[in-house]
Amino acid sequence: MSPTAAFPVSTIVTGANVHDSQAAIPLERMTGQRIKHLYSLMDSAYDAKPIKDFIIGNGRMPIIDPNKRRKQQRVLSPSEKQRFRIRSTVERSNSHLKDWLIPPKIMVRGTEKVSHCLMTGVLCLAAIKILQYCILPGIQKTA
């Protein structure tokens, strides 16, 4: 299996008015209950002390892209930069999900229906990744 395979592990559906960073700690908690992982890679939207403290408090290493709007700029170490490159795999998976597996507009009411639609896309993405990396690793990858 490729060391950079991005399998969906935890997801939640929030309202459009909820910033991604507000879901970081619940997602970290969920993921920690499901798998053992050493690093939490996040983009600059998650560069906040409570998020870092939670990750460190659970025995993991946060590798978070520094937020460029901060007065005190933090720089990633060379090893953190190397590990952070894996983040592009996650972004490609997110793009695949948005471009191919969920509709551009969801015209239903109710969180259950929206959640069902989105989670079906996540389930399909997980199946694609399992096929790509575990069952048929020799086939040409197109996404």
N, C-alpha and C positions, 0 to 999 in steps of 0.2 A: 504494500500500500504506500502511496506517496506521502511523504511527511507534510506536504502542504495541502492535503485534501481538506476541504471545508464541508463538514457534515453539520446540518442544523441540529442543535442539541436542545436549545430552549428558545421559546418564542412567547410573546404576549401581544395582545391587541389592545391599543390604547386609543383614546380620542385624538382627533387632529390637533386639539389644543394642548396636548401633553408633549413636552420636550423629551427627546430621546434620553437625555441624561437622567430624567426622573425615573426611568425604568431600569437603569443600570444596576442598582443594588438588588432589586427583586430578581432580575435575570441572573446576576452573579450567584445569589442564594440558590435559585433553582438549578443552575448548572452545577454548582458545588455538590448538590444532593444527587446528581445523576452521574457525574464523571469526576475523576481526579485529574486536575490540570494544574500546571505549575505557573503559567503565565496568563495574564488577562490583557489582550491587545485591544486598544480602543483608539478612536480618532480624537481630535482636539476638543470636540464637544463634551467629552467626558473628563476633561482636565479640571477636576475639582477635589479638594482635600477630603470631603466625606467619602467619596468613591474610592480614592486611593487608600484611605485608612481602613475601609471595610475590606478591601482586597488583601491588604497586608495583614489585617487582623485574622484573616482566614488562611494564612500561611502561603499565599500566592504572591507573585511579583507583578505589580502593575507596569505595563509598558504602554504609556499613553502619550500620543503625539502632543507636544507642547502647544498650548493655545497662544497664538501670536499676539493677542490683545493684552496679555499680561505685562505689567511693568517689569517684573523680574523674569527674565527669560531663562528657561531651563533648557539644557541641551541633552539629547539622548547620547548615551555612551556608544562606542562602536558596536558592542555586543547587543545593546538594545536596538540599534539601527538595523542590525542583521536580522534580529528576531521580528522587528516591526515590518519587514518586507513581506512577511507571510500575510499581512493584513490585505494586500492586494488580492489574494485568493478569496478572502471573505467578501471584498467589494465586488469581485466578478460573480460570486454566487448570488449576492444581493441583486446585481444587475440582471442575471439570468432569471431570477424569480420575478422581478418587476417587468422585464421585457417579454417573457415567454409564458409564465405560469399563472399570473394573476391578471385579471382584466384591468385596462386603464381606468375605467370608471365602474364603480360598484353601485348599482341603482337598486338597493334594497334598504329597508329600514330595520333597525334592531341590531344590537351588537352580536347576537348569536348567529345571525345570517352572515354578517360581514366576517366574523371570526371563522365561520365554517369555510367561506370562500378563500380566505387568506391561508388558513391552515391546510386546506387541500393543496394549495400551491406549494407550501412548505413540505408536505408529505411527498409530493411529486419530485421536488428537488432532492429530498433525501434518497428517494428511490433511484433517481438518475445518478447521484454520487456513489451510491452503493454499487450500482451496475458498472460505472466507470472505473472505480478503484478496487473493487473486491471481486466481482464476478467476471467481468470482461476487461481486465486491465490492458490487454493487447490491442483493443480496437482504437482507431483514430479518434481522438477527442475533438469534438466540434464546438463545445461550449465550456 
